[in-house]
Amino acid sequence: MNQKAVAVIGAGPAGLFAAKMLAENNVDVFLFNRDIHPGGLAEYGIYPEKYRLKAGLRKQFMSILAHEKIHYFGNIEVGEGKDLSLRQLQELNFSGILVTAGAQKIKRLGIEGETLPRVYHAWEIVSNYNSLPPYAQMEFPIGRKVVIIGVGNVMADLARYLITRGGVDEVLAVARRGPAEIKFHETEFAHIAQNLDHDDFESEMERVTPLMQKLGQDPNETWAFIEKACENCDDTSSKTNFRLRFLKSPIHFNGDEEKGLQSVEFVENTLVKDNHSTTSVATALKTIFEADTAILAVGSSVDGEIGLPVRRFEFAISPYPDFPQDGNSYEILDPDTGKNIPGIFVAGWSRLASYGLVGISGKDGTRGARALLDYLQIHGEEIESEKLIKAVRDIKHTVIDKDMISKLLQIEEQNAKHLGQPEFKFKSNVEMLSALGIV
C-alpha cells in the first residue's frame, strides 16, 4: 500500500515528538539515529543522578516508538561520507525530510591556545560522564583549578560534577555579561550553592553594582536569587571553592603542548543599552586567571556534514518560510538560488542550536512536524513503505530497530540490578551490539 512517508533525522526529543505528530497524522515515519539509544539530549545530556527524570523520559520515548507507523533505524549516521547521505535519502523518494539531529559539533571560538591539552568543550565532558560513545571511552584529565567559560545550566551541571566527583580545589565560572543576564536556573544552582565563596561573591557584586544601577538593573534581585538557591542547597560534603566572575570574555589560553594549559586571559567587558536589551562591549582592560583546565560551556554547533547550508554555527534558516508555524521558520534557504529548499525542514537544536531544554526541544519538534504536514498537504509523492524499509536495511547490516532497543534497555536494567547501581550504560557501541548478539 502506497502512502506518504517521511525521513526524520535524529531521535532526540525533537525527533521523537515530531515522529509522534507525523505518525498520528497517518504518515509513515522513518526515524534515523546516529546513536544506538534514542533520546539524544534527554539520554546523554541530563545530569547522571537525575535517574527518575531519565527513566520517565525513556518510558515516554519507548511509548512513542511503539506506534506502528514509526520505524526506528538506530546506529545509522546521516551525512556526507557517512552511512547514508542526505542526497541518498532524497533519491529514495521520501515525501519529505525533517532534520532534528541537534547541534552535535563542538563550537570552536577560534581563540589562540584553544587546542591545548586540558582545554575542553562542555559537550566532551558531559558526554563522557553520561557514557555517550565514543566520549565515554576517552580520557579527559582534570587539574586542580578549573575555569568554566559560560554561566548557563550546562555550567551548573559541570560545576556540580567537578565539585562532587572531580576532586578539584577551585572552580571559577566566568560570564561574558553581568549578574542580571545569568542563564542558570535556581534549581540547578542549588546543587552547587553550598560551595559558593560568599565573601568573594560579595566583592564581585560590589565591583559590578555601579554598572548595574546605571543600566537600571537591580542587584538585590541577584542577591535574592542566590540566597534562595542557598536555602535549598545540597550538602555536597566537598571543600571545592566555587566562584563567579562577570563581564569577561576569553581571548587567549596560555600554555604549551607539553605542560598543557597554565592560565586563561580575559578581556574586561562593559554593558551598553541597546533598545530594550544590553550588549557587552570589550574594553582595553585584561585579566589573567591561573588554571589547569578550561571548559567552554558556550553552546554547540550544528553538523554541516549533514549536507545543509550553514551560517556560522547554525543551519541557514529561511527568513521567508512557506509554511511558518507560530511565526517561526522551519525551512532552509539555499544560498545559491535564494529560494527555500523544497521538502526539507529542521526543528529542535537543528533549528536553534543549543536553545532550550528537553521540553522546549520536544515542542519545537512538534511544530516542525506541523510545518512538514502543511507541506505534505500540497506536495510529496506516496511511496510503498516496505520497499523503503528494505532499501534502508540493505545499506548497513548493523541497523538497530525498536525491538532491539527494548531488549537493550532490559539488559542494561538487569546489569544495574546485578551491580547494585541505580543505572547502567554500556560505554561503547561494540558492547551494545555484542549484548544484542549482533557482533
C-alpha positions as MATLAB code, in Angstrom:
seq = 'MNQKAVAVIGAGPAGLFAAKMLAENNVDVFLFNRDIHPGGLAEYGIYPEKYRLKAGLRKQFMSILAHEKIHYFGNIEVGEGKDLSLRQLQELNFSGILVTAGAQKIKRLGIEGETLPRVYHAWEIVSNYNSLPPYAQMEFPIGRKVVIIGVGNVMADLARYLITRGGVDEVLAVARRGPAEIKFHETEFAHIAQNLDHDDFESEMERVTPLMQKLGQDPNETWAFIEKACENCDDTSSKTNFRLRFLKSPIHFNGDEEKGLQSVEFVENTLVKDNHSTTSVATALKTIFEADTAILAVGSSVDGEIGLPVRRFEFAISPYPDFPQDGNSYEILDPDTGKNIPGIFVAGWSRLASYGLVGISGKDGTRGARALLDYLQIHGEEIESEKLIKAVRDIKHTVIDKDMISKLLQIEEQNAKHLGQPEFKFKSNVEMLSALGIV';
ca = [
       0.000    0.000    0.000;
       1.379    3.385   -1.009;
       1.180    6.373    1.316;
       3.252    9.352    2.326;
       6.466    8.549    4.169;
       8.979   10.927    5.690;
      12.537   10.645    6.969;
      13.254   12.178   10.382;
      16.996   12.527   11.056;
      17.789   12.429   14.764;
      15.917   10.687   17.594;
      16.323   13.163   20.406;
      13.311   14.889   21.994;
      12.635   16.986   18.862;
      12.782   13.995   16.519;
      10.713   11.727   18.752;
       7.901   14.225   19.319;
       7.959   15.118   15.635;
       7.641   11.409   14.776;
       4.691   11.137   17.141;
       2.884   14.064   15.495;
       3.535   12.734   11.988;
       2.508    9.157   12.810;
      -0.708   10.341   14.447;
      -1.499   12.083   11.160;
      -1.219    8.830    9.192;
       2.311    9.413    7.871;
       4.881    6.605    7.838;
       7.931    7.819    9.764;
      11.467    6.552    9.166;
      13.383    7.705   12.227;
      17.164    7.683   11.688;
      19.503    7.999   14.667;
      23.301    8.244   14.795;
      23.358    6.660   18.266;
      22.064    3.219   19.128;
      19.968    4.544   22.008;
      17.174    7.019   21.209;
      16.796   10.088   23.419;
      19.658   12.360   22.370;
      19.924   15.227   24.831;
      17.490   13.511   27.204;
      19.593   10.337   27.298;
      23.082   11.812   27.207;
      22.729   15.449   28.300;
      20.809   15.279   31.590;
      22.857   15.126   34.788;
      23.595   11.447   35.648;
      21.904   11.418   39.043;
      18.513   12.545   37.737;
      17.504    8.895   37.496;
      13.752    9.345   37.928;
      13.560   12.047   35.260;
      15.543    9.987   32.757;
      13.555    6.825   33.479;
      10.308    8.727   32.918;
      11.559   10.133   29.627;
      12.750    6.711   28.426;
       9.313    5.265   29.150;
       7.669    8.117   27.246;
      10.032    7.744   24.288;
       9.509    3.967   24.078;
       5.771    4.597   24.065;
       6.252    6.900   21.074;
       8.419    4.344   19.265;
       5.742    1.693   19.778;
       3.475    3.423   17.235;
       3.044    1.116   14.249;
       3.807    3.893   11.780;
       7.183    4.722   13.324;
      10.152    2.719   12.014;
      13.351    3.193   14.054;
      16.797    2.887   12.446;
      19.478    3.318   15.086;
      23.245    3.196   14.509;
      22.870    4.980   11.146;
      24.705    8.264   10.663;
      23.347   10.611    8.019;
      25.746   12.954    6.248;
      28.327   13.332    3.521;
      30.619   10.290    3.573;
      28.524    8.646    6.321;
      26.261    5.585    6.263;
      23.591    7.448    4.348;
      23.752   10.870    2.712;
      21.007   13.457    2.528;
      21.100   13.115   -1.242;
      20.564    9.349   -0.932;
      17.538    9.993    1.268;
      16.154   12.316   -1.377;
      16.793    9.709   -4.066;
      14.762    7.186   -2.056;
      11.808    9.476   -2.839;
      10.681   10.232    0.692;
       7.667   12.540    0.707;
       9.603   14.932    2.943;
      12.584   15.154    5.305;
      12.783   16.638    8.801;
      16.237   17.204   10.317;
      16.219   17.047   14.116;
      19.837   15.960   14.628;
      20.552   18.614   17.234;
      23.827   20.514   17.499;
      26.346   17.688   17.595;
      29.549   19.512   16.724;
      31.951   21.326   19.013;
      31.629   25.095   18.771;
      35.141   26.414   18.207;
      35.679   30.055   19.173;
      38.902   30.487   17.241;
      40.835   31.636   20.316;
      44.597   31.117   20.379;
      45.506   28.123   22.538;
      42.034   26.582   22.239;
      43.515   23.210   21.255;
      45.955   22.989   24.186;
      45.824   19.898   26.424;
      43.142   20.283   29.167;
      41.090   22.819   27.189;
      37.779   21.088   26.604;
      34.345   21.733   25.232;
      31.434   21.126   27.612;
      29.970   18.617   25.138;
      33.047   16.393   25.602;
      32.875   16.327   29.407;
      29.087   15.952   29.619;
      29.155   13.159   27.021;
      31.957   11.449   28.931;
      30.214   11.371   32.314;
      26.907   10.432   30.656;
      28.522    7.441   28.870;
      27.920    8.563   25.275;
      30.101    6.630   22.807;
      32.816    7.338   21.841;
      33.378   10.028   24.522;
      32.697    7.508   27.292;
      35.929    5.695   26.429;
      38.105    8.802   26.204;
      40.280   10.262   28.955;
      39.794   13.898   29.969;
      42.366   14.731   32.672;
      41.189   17.495   35.008;
      43.560   19.663   37.050;
      43.072   21.215   40.475;
      41.981   24.670   39.210;
      39.188   24.740   36.631;
      37.800   27.690   34.698;
      34.362   27.256   33.111;
      33.515   29.795   30.423;
      29.778   30.402   30.349;
      27.142   30.587   33.094;
      24.141   28.598   31.864;
      22.651   25.354   33.155;
      25.451   23.392   31.493;
      27.950   25.321   33.624;
      25.914   24.414   36.730;
      25.975   20.727   35.771;
      29.704   20.817   35.046;
      30.437   22.577   38.334;
      28.278   20.055   40.191;
      30.189   17.188   38.602;
      33.575   18.747   39.388;
      32.586   19.632   42.956;
      31.059   16.259   43.849;
      33.146   13.863   41.743;
      36.103   15.700   40.276;
      38.148   16.263   43.413;
      39.169   19.768   42.291;
      40.223   22.614   44.575;
      38.723   25.551   42.663;
      36.003   26.097   40.068;
      35.723   29.567   38.563;
      32.744   30.271   36.278;
      33.171   33.317   34.035;
      30.342   35.217   32.336;
      30.586   37.488   29.299;
      27.831   39.701   30.669;
      26.564   40.708   34.105;
      24.620   39.166   37.010;
      21.263   40.288   35.589;
      21.891   38.128   32.493;
      22.855   34.848   34.198;
      21.261   31.866   32.460;
      21.313   29.073   35.039;
      18.142   28.125   36.904;
      17.786   28.318   40.662;
      17.124   24.570   40.956;
      20.360   23.765   39.112;
      22.384   26.316   41.059;
      21.111   24.861   44.346;
      23.285   21.789   43.742;
      26.460   23.899   43.931;
      25.360   26.850   46.074;
      26.877   25.409   49.252;
      30.313   25.684   47.683;
      29.927   29.317   46.614;
      32.603   31.564   48.130;
      30.250   34.150   49.642;
      32.930   36.693   50.546;
      34.330   36.530   47.051;
      30.851   36.823   45.529;
      30.093   39.859   47.674;
      33.271   41.548   46.433;
      32.399   40.734   42.819;
      28.888   42.151   43.261;
      30.315   45.348   44.764;
      32.512   45.680   41.675;
      29.663   45.364   39.157;
      26.851   47.069   41.125;
      27.561   50.636   39.861;
      27.244   49.469   36.247;
      24.078   47.505   37.030;
      22.479   50.539   38.650;
      23.499   52.740   35.737;
      21.630   50.348   33.419;
      18.562   50.248   35.661;
      19.274   46.701   36.879;
      18.570   45.790   40.499;
      21.475   44.000   42.267;
      19.044   42.976   45.022;
      17.306   40.655   42.570;
      20.588   38.823   42.011;
      21.153   38.558   45.734;
      17.618   37.233   46.259;
      18.188   34.613   43.566;
      21.458   33.445   45.141;
      20.089   33.442   48.699;
      17.032   31.405   47.702;
      19.234   28.857   45.971;
      21.425   28.687   49.079;
      18.375   27.991   51.259;
      17.612   24.888   49.183;
      21.186   23.844   48.515;
      22.556   20.304   48.537;
      25.049   19.150   51.140;
      27.922   18.319   48.822;
      30.420   17.434   51.595;
      33.024   18.937   49.284;
      35.616   21.578   50.085;
      35.843   22.798   46.479;
      35.791   26.588   46.309;
      33.292   27.872   43.734;
      33.484   31.447   42.439;
      31.766   33.585   39.821;
      33.187   36.365   37.670;
      31.239   38.689   35.401;
      31.909   40.892   32.368;
      34.822   38.948   30.921;
      35.478   37.219   27.586;
      38.354   34.782   26.926;
      40.963   35.949   24.424;
      43.906   33.582   24.960;
      44.641   30.178   26.502;
      48.208   30.229   27.792;
      50.426   27.136   27.966;
      52.186   24.683   25.703;
      51.677   21.210   24.270;
      53.964   19.602   26.836;
      52.630   21.177   30.050;
      49.140   21.920   28.806;
      47.021   24.842   29.956;
      48.540   27.185   32.536;
      46.208   30.199   32.537;
      43.376   31.920   30.675;
      43.487   35.567   29.618;
      40.245   37.555   29.509;
      39.294   40.974   28.226;
      37.114   43.050   30.540;
      33.681   43.973   29.179;
      31.204   46.713   29.908;
      27.497   46.761   29.103;
      25.617   49.265   26.995;
      21.879   49.614   26.479;
      20.654   48.706   23.016;
      16.924   49.449   22.825;
      15.421   47.066   25.393;
      18.452   44.784   25.760;
      22.048   45.059   26.892;
      25.120   44.360   24.788;
      28.601   43.544   26.050;
      31.441   45.695   24.694;
      35.124   44.907   25.194;
      37.354   47.436   26.959;
      41.145   47.774   26.950;
      41.489   46.081   30.355;
      42.626   42.473   30.663;
      42.724   39.830   33.393;
      44.561   36.525   33.691;
      43.362   33.599   35.813;
      45.603   30.653   36.594;
      44.012   27.372   35.539;
      44.929   23.735   34.961;
      41.729   23.094   32.983;
      39.318   25.225   30.976;
      35.875   24.098   29.820;
      33.953   26.031   27.174;
      30.255   25.943   28.087;
      29.226   28.212   25.223;
      26.824   26.022   23.250;
      27.403   23.723   20.306;
      27.332   23.874   16.521;
      25.150   22.057   14.018;
      26.802   19.439   11.835;
      27.494   20.894    8.385;
      28.373   17.404    7.124;
      24.667   16.538    7.117;
      24.526   18.399    3.815;
      22.572   21.574    4.574;
      23.954   25.127    4.228;
      25.339   26.568    7.471;
      25.704   30.149    8.721;
      28.348   30.239   11.438;
      27.089   27.654   13.967;
      23.533   27.158   12.696;
      21.772   25.937    9.584;
      20.707   28.697    7.193;
      17.121   29.152    8.377;
      14.965   30.871    5.773;
      13.565   34.285    6.751;
      10.761   33.707    4.244;
       9.026   30.435    5.236;
       6.350   28.989    3.005;
       4.915   27.013    5.919;
       5.507   29.104    9.078;
       4.460   27.843   12.498;
       3.603   30.369   15.197;
       5.582   32.929   13.219;
       8.710   30.759   13.110;
      10.523   29.336   10.103;
      11.379   25.635    9.910;
      12.794   25.814    6.399;
      16.279   26.137    4.925;
      17.350   28.845    2.494;
      19.512   27.722   -0.404;
      22.228   30.428   -0.693;
      22.852   29.564   -4.351;
      19.261   30.014   -5.534;
      17.932   32.354   -2.852;
      14.942   30.010   -2.507;
      13.796   27.607    0.193;
      14.957   24.006   -0.244;
      11.740   22.119   -1.052;
      10.674   19.258    1.171;
      13.371   19.663    3.852;
      12.570   21.082    7.296;
      14.515   21.457   10.562;
      13.460   21.539   14.213;
      14.835   21.486   17.756;
      18.511   22.324   18.149;
      18.932   21.834   14.398;
      16.805   24.967   14.062;
      18.175   26.908   17.021;
      21.469   25.423   18.203;
      21.783   24.937   21.994;
      18.459   26.678   22.692;
      16.189   25.381   25.430;
      15.957   22.149   27.359;
      14.281   18.806   26.646;
      10.695   20.091   26.853;
      11.365   23.069   24.588;
      13.120   20.874   22.001;
      10.205   18.440   22.041;
       7.665   21.195   21.433;
       9.791   22.606   18.630;
       9.902   19.166   17.046;
       6.117   19.052   17.106;
       5.916   22.443   15.379;
       8.462   21.315   12.799;
       6.291   18.272   12.117;
       3.289   20.560   11.618;
       5.245   22.568    9.043;
       6.095   19.345    7.218;
       2.456   18.222    7.390;
       1.390   21.516    5.822;
       3.882   20.864    3.034;
       2.577   17.305    2.560;
      -0.934   18.620    2.028;
       0.316   20.091   -1.246;
       3.493   18.210   -2.175;
       5.141   14.848   -1.721;
       4.556   11.627   -3.590;
       3.179    8.496   -1.955;
       5.508    5.513   -1.756;
       5.457    1.861   -0.695;
       6.927    1.750    2.808;
       8.000   -1.901    2.667;
      10.287   -1.134   -0.264;
      11.769    1.779    1.672;
      12.373   -0.399    4.715;
      14.224   -2.971    2.600;
      16.264   -0.270    0.842;
      17.393    1.197    4.170;
      18.250   -2.192    5.674;
      20.364   -3.030    2.638;
      22.600   -0.024    3.440;
      24.027   -1.349    6.717;
      23.726   -4.722    8.437;
      24.029   -3.370   11.995;
      20.820   -1.345   11.907;
      19.053   -1.217   15.289;
      15.259   -1.394   15.396;
      12.878   -0.575   18.239;
      12.567   -4.214   19.373;
      16.334   -4.311   19.817;
      16.164   -1.082   21.853;
      13.603   -2.664   24.184;
      15.899   -5.662   24.614;
      18.949   -3.445   25.206;
      17.130   -1.435   27.885;
      16.177   -4.671   29.642;
      19.784   -5.884   29.556;
      21.070   -2.593   30.983;
      18.418   -2.665   33.728;
      19.426   -6.218   34.645;
      23.104   -5.193   34.769;
      22.233   -2.269   37.043;
      20.381   -4.582   39.455;
      23.208   -7.119   39.395;
      25.777   -4.414   40.197;
      23.554   -2.734   42.797;
      23.572    0.524   40.828;
      20.658    2.866   40.085;
      21.650    2.893   36.398;
      23.940    1.070   33.995;
      25.010    2.072   30.481;
      27.306    0.358   28.037;
      30.138    2.718   27.124;
      30.674    1.652   23.527;
      28.621    0.692   20.510;
      30.529   -2.597   20.271;
      29.451   -3.518   23.808;
      25.830   -2.727   22.967;
      25.907   -4.680   19.709;
      27.608   -7.587   21.477;
      24.947   -7.606   24.205;
      22.326   -7.810   21.448;
      24.199  -10.706   19.820;
      24.918   -8.763   16.632;
      28.743   -8.799   16.823;
];
